[in-house]
Amino acid sequence: MNTDTTPAAVKCFKARTLDDKRRDFRLLVADSQTGEPIPHPVIWLSFPVKKLNNGEYRCEFPKPESGWIAFFIQATFPGPRDTVLEITTEVNIVPDVFPFPPCEGETCYGTLV
């Protein structure tokens, strides 16, 4: 992340998958029998961010032995009239691989879980 304006706060948030079968970082998932929402306790934790030169900020994490890690940076800026503006980077997932082969065409239709 790079900015010319100094943010009031910069944080990195990281979560880890519960297993090595799904890249799933949701707090709730659908029960396979009833479709009702059930807890999926993926916890997002805050980590320090490195401040580099020229307004750059960075957080890095090693590739996990199994499963996936997702992380993003959040910058908080002061806004008008005692408000704040929070901006985040896109989510990065390590490793950048999927637990299934590529799928193309009409045979790829599936169901949401």
N, C-alpha and C positions, 0 to 999 in steps of 0.2 A: 504494500500500500504506500502511496506517495501523496503528500499534500503540501501546499505552500503555506497554509494557515495552521497554526499550532492548535491541536485539539486540546480540550480540557481533560480528556482521559482517552486512553487507548488500551483495549483488552483483547486477548485472544481466547476464544472458546473452543473446547475440544470435547469430542465424545468418541466412544469406542463401541463397535458392534458387540452384541451378546454372544455371537458364535461366528463361525467361518462359512456359513451357508447363505447369508443374506446381507446385503449392504443396506441395512435398515436402521435409521436413526430416529424413528418416530417414538413418541411417548405412549401412544395407543395404537393397537393393531386390531384387526377384525378376528373374532373367534372363528376358527375354521368350521365349527358345527352350526353356530347360531348367527354369525355375522355381527354380533354385538361387539362393541369396543371393549377391549381388555388391556390392562396395563402392559407396557413393554418398556421396562425401566432402563432406558438409555439415558444416562445422566450427562448433561453438558457442564463442564467445569471451566473455570477461568484460569488462565495462565499468563505469565508476564510476556510482554512484547519487547523485542530489541528495537531501540531507536537508533537508526543509522544516520549517516550524513544526508543533508539536503531534504529533510522532511520525510524520509523513508522509514517504514516500520516493518518488522519481519518476525514471524514465528515459524519455527520448523520442528517437525517431529520425525523420528525414525520410522521406517516401515515396521509394523508389528509382526510378530512371528506367525500369528493367525488372525483372521478377521480383518477389519478395516478401522481406520481412524479418520474422522472428519473434523475439520477445523476452519475457523474464519476469524477475521479481525474486525472489531467494532471500534469506531472512533466517535467520540461525543464532542460536539461543538456547541458553544453558547449561541443561543438564538435571541430574537427580539423579545422584549417584555418577559424576561425570566423563563423563557422556554429553552429547550435543547433540541439539537438535531443529531440523531444517531444514524450513522452510515456504516454499512458492513461491506466487506468484500464478498465475493462469491464463496461458496463452500468448496474446500479442496478435500479430496478423499485420497488416502494413502493406504495401500497401493492403488494405482489407477487401473484396476482390472475388475472384471465382472465374474461372478461365480457360475456363469453359464456361457455356452458358445454364442457367437453372433447369430442374430435372427433377421431374416429379410422376407418381404412379400406377405401374401395373404395367410400363410401358415403360421405367422407370428402372433395372431390374435390370442389373447389370454384373459385372465381375470385379475381384477385388483384384489389385493390382500390387505 
